[in-house]
Amino acid sequence: MPRAVTTVLAFDFGLKRVGLACGDTLTRSAAPRAAILAGKSGPDWEAIEREVRALIASEPALAAHDTVTVPYVTYAYRLKRTG
């Protein structure tokens, strides 16, 4: 039975910028996304949330299956709370 394709959003947290990359298990490749600036008070959580939502909206498989979409959104909110 073929395995499901998984989409991955990776974060590289830095003092000045947060790097983002998006990849998948089908092609086993990743591509950079726009870096998000981080200030003295930390990362721009709203910009990170927009990137996560944009990823969800651009993935038809994710949008169609709440069991996959919910962990992405939950993770984004968890990141925001712990920041």
Contact map, one row per residue, 1 for C-alpha under 8 A:
11100000000000000000000000000000000000000000000000000000000000000000000000000000000
11110000000000000000000000000000000000000000000000000000000000000000000000000000000
11111000000000000000000000000000000000000000000000000000000000000000000000000000000
01111100000000000000000000000000000000000000000000000000000000000000000000000000000
00111110000000000000000111000000000000000000000000000000000000000000000000000000000
00011111000000000000000111000000000000000000000000000000000000000000000000000000000
00001111100000000000011110000000000000000000000000000000000000000000000000000000000
00000111110000000000011100000000000000000000000000000000000000000000000000000000000
00000011111000000001111000000000000000000000000000010000000000000000000000000000000
00000001111100000001110000000000000000000000000000000000000000000000000000000000000
00000000111110000111100000000000000000000000000000000000000000000000000000000000000
00000000011111000111000000000000000000000000000000000000000000000000000000000000000
00000000001111101110000000000000000000000000000000000000000000000000000000000000000
00000000000111111110000000000000000001000000000000000000000000000000000000000000000
00000000000011111100000000000000000001100100000000000000000000000000000000000000000
00000000000001111100000000000000000011100000000000000000000000000000000000000000000
00000000000011111110000000000000001111000010000000000000000000000000000000000000000
00000000001111111111000000000000001111000010000000000000000000000000000000000000000
00000000001111001111100000000001111100000000000000000000000000000000000000000000000
00000000111100000111110000000001111100000000000000000000000000000000000000000000000
00000000111000000011111000000111100000000000000000000000000000000000000000000000000
00000011110000000001111100000111100000000000000000000000000000000000000000000000000
00000011100000000000111110111110000000000000000000000000000000000000000000000000000
00001111000000000000011111111100000000000000000000000000000000000000000000000000000
00001110000000000000001111111000000000000000000000000000000000000000000000000000000
00001100000000000000000111110000000000000000000000000000000000000000000000000000000
00000000000000000000001111111000000000000000000000000000000000000000000000000000000
00000000000000000000001111111100000000000000000000000000000000000000000000000000000
00000000000000000000001110111110000000000000000000000000000000000000000000000000000
00000000000000000000111100011111000000000000000000000000000000000000000000000000000
00000000000000000000111000001111100000000000000000000000000000000000000000000000000
00000000000000000011110000000111110000000000000000000000000000000000000000000000000
00000000000000000011110000000011111000000000000000000000000000000000000000000000000
00000000000000000011000000000001111100000000000000000000000000000000000000000000000
00000000000000001111000000000000111110000000000000000000000000000000000000000000000
00000000000000001111000000000000011111000011001100000000000000000000000000000000000
00000000000000011100000000000000001111100011000000000000000000000000000000000000000
00000000000001111100000000000000000111111111000000000000000000000000000000000000000
00000000000000110000000000000000000011111111000000000000000000000000000000000000000
00000000000000000000000000000000000001111100000000000000000000000000000000000000000
00000000000000000000000000000000000001111110000000000000000000000000000000000000000
00000000000000100000000000000000000001111111000000000000000000000000000000000000001
00000000000000001100000000000000000111101111100000000000000000000000000000000000001
00000000000000000000000000000000000111100111111100000000000000000000000000000000000
00000000000000000000000000000000000000000011111110000000000000000000000000000001000
00000000000000000000000000000000000000000001111111000000000000000000000000000000000
00000000000000000000000000000000000100000001111111100000000000000000000000000000000
00000000000000000000000000000000000100000001111111110000000000000000000000010000000
00000000000000000000000000000000000000000000111111111000000000000000000000011000000
00000000000000000000000000000000000000000000011111111100000000000000000000000000000
00000000000000000000000000000000000000000000001111111110000000000000000000000000000
00000000100000000000000000000000000000000000000111111111000000000000000110010000000
00000000000000000000000000000000000000000000000011111111100000000000000010000000000
00000000000000000000000000000000000000000000000001111111110000000000000000000000000
00000000000000000000000000000000000000000000000000111111111000000000000000000000000
00000000000000000000000000000000000000000000000000011111111101100000100100000000000
00000000000000000000000000000000000000000000000000001111111101100000000000000000000
00000000000000000000000000000000000000000000000000000111111100000000000000000000000
00000000000000000000000000000000000000000000000000000011111111100000000000000000000
00000000000000000000000000000000000000000000000000000001111111110000000000000000000
00000000000000000000000000000000000000000000000000000000001111111000000000000000000
00000000000000000000000000000000000000000000000000000001101111111101100000000000000
00000000000000000000000000000000000000000000000000000001101111111100100000000000000
00000000000000000000000000000000000000000000000000000000000111111100000000000000000
00000000000000000000000000000000000000000000000000000000000011111111100000000000000
00000000000000000000000000000000000000000000000000000000000001111111110000000000000
00000000000000000000000000000000000000000000000000000000000000001111111000000000000
00000000000000000000000000000000000000000000000000000000000001001111111100000000000
00000000000000000000000000000000000000000000000000000001000001101111111110000000000
00000000000000000000000000000000000000000000000000000000000000000111111111000000000
00000000000000000000000000000000000000000000000000000000000000000011111111100000000
00000000000000000000000000000000000000000000000000010001000000000001111111110000000
00000000000000000000000000000000000000000000000000011000000000000000111111111000000
00000000000000000000000000000000000000000000000000000000000000000000011111111100000
00000000000000000000000000000000000000000000000000000000000000000000001111111110000
00000000000000000000000000000000000000000000000110010000000000000000000111111111000
00000000000000000000000000000000000000000000000010000000000000000000000011111111100
00000000000000000000000000000000000000000000000000000000000000000000000001111111110
00000000000000000000000000000000000000000000000000000000000000000000000000111111111
00000000000000000000000000000000000000000000100000000000000000000000000000011111111
00000000000000000000000000000000000000000000000000000000000000000000000000001111111
00000000000000000000000000000000000000000000000000000000000000000000000000000111111
00000000000000000000000000000000000000000110000000000000000000000000000000000011111
